[in-house]
Amino acid sequence: MKRRYGTLFAIVLAIAVLLARVRAPHSVASHHGATAAPAHAETLSLVIENGGVTPAYASVPKGSVVHVHVACHTTAPVSLVLAGYEKRFTIPPLAAGSRWGGTFTADLPGDDFAWLLDGKPAARLAVTGSHLEEGHR
């Protein structure tokens, strides 16, 4: 009698291990597939002239990859900074008459990120979307 219970226990244990191996890769793969959605791309073209930045206001969705193109129609070098994104996105000093392009991910939501032209607010960028992570409350 003891031998039959031992055999039964070994069979149940083997089935449990087999099921655990079969199910684990599937659940991990489905979880990774849900979070690996490609980022939305946006293009933002800025023109610097007459002491200002055009457009004066722009918005992009949170999580989008933003391609920034800057045309500098000035007679002197200028600096342009996106306040709030300084650590993620840096624009080198812009020479008069130059063009520049760069990319950043708009991962900080808010409606009042200022484009600072030589340290002064010259335009605004809004990053639309929730500050909460998808699926969290």
N, C-alpha and C positions, 0 to 999 in steps of 0.2 A: 504494500500500500504506500509506504513512504517513497518507494522508487517512482511510482506513478506521479505523485505530487512533485517530486524533484524534476522529472521529465517535463511535466506540464509547466512548472515555473520557468525552466530553461527555454521552452518554446515561446511562452508569453514574453519573456525578456528579449529574446531574439527578434520577435515581431515589433516590439516597442522601439528597439534600436534601429531597425530597418525603417520604420515609419518616421522616426525623428530625422534620419538622413534624407529621406525622400522629401519631406515637407520643408525642411530648413532652407535649401537653396531657392525654392519657389517663393517663400515669403520674403526673403531678402531681395530677390530680383524684382518683385512687384513693388516693394518699398522704394528701391532706387529708381525705378522707372517713373514713379510718381513725382519725384523731386528733380528730375533731370530735364525739365522742360527748357527749351532754348529761350534765351533772353530776347525780348523785343528790341529792335534797333530804331533809333531816332537820329535824324540829322538836324543840327542847329547851326545856321549860318549867321554869324555876327559881323557887323560892319562898324568900325570905329571911325568917326569923323565929327568935326565940329564940337569936340569935347563931350561927345556922348556915344552910346552904343545902341545900335538898331538891330533887332527889334527891342523895344523898351520892356516888353513882357513876353515870356515864352513859358510853355509847360511841357513836361514829359511824364510818362507813367513811371511809377516806382518800379525799380528792377530793370529798366531798359538800359541798353548800352547806347550812350549818346556820343555821336561823332560830331565834334565841334570844328567848324571852319571859321577862321577869323581873317577878315580883310582890314588892314590898317591903313586908312586914307588920311594920315596925319603928316605934318611936316617935321615932327620931332618924335623920338622914341617914347613909348608908353608902356605901362604895366597894366595887365588885366588879371584879376583874381576872382574866382567864384567863392565868395565867403561861405564858410561851412563845409566846403569840400577841399580846402587847402592841402590837407594831408593825403587826399586821394587823387587830386588833379592839379597839376602845376603847368602854368603857361609861362614860357620864358619871356624876358623883355622883348617887346615887339619894335622892330626898327620902322621908321617912317616908310610907308609904301609897301610894307611886307605882307605876306600871307602866312598863315600857320594853321595846322590841323592837329587834333589830338582826340583821344577817346577816354571816357570814364563811365562807370556804372552808377546810375542814379539810384542809390540804395538808401538814401536818407529822405524820408518824406517831409514835406513842408511847403508852404506857399510864399516864402519870403527870403529866398537865397539871393543875395545881391551880387551883381557883377560890379566889382570895384575897379574903376578906371583911375589909375594913379592915386589909389586910396580912397576915392570918393564914389558913392553909389551912383551908377549910371544906367542900370537896367535890373530887371528881376527875373528869376527863374523859379517856377513852381514845380515840385515833384509830387505828383498826385498819387494817392493810394493810402492805404492804412499803414499806420506805424506798427500794427500787430502782424506777427508772422501768420501766414496762411494755416488755418486749422487750429490756431490758438485762440483762446477767449480771455 
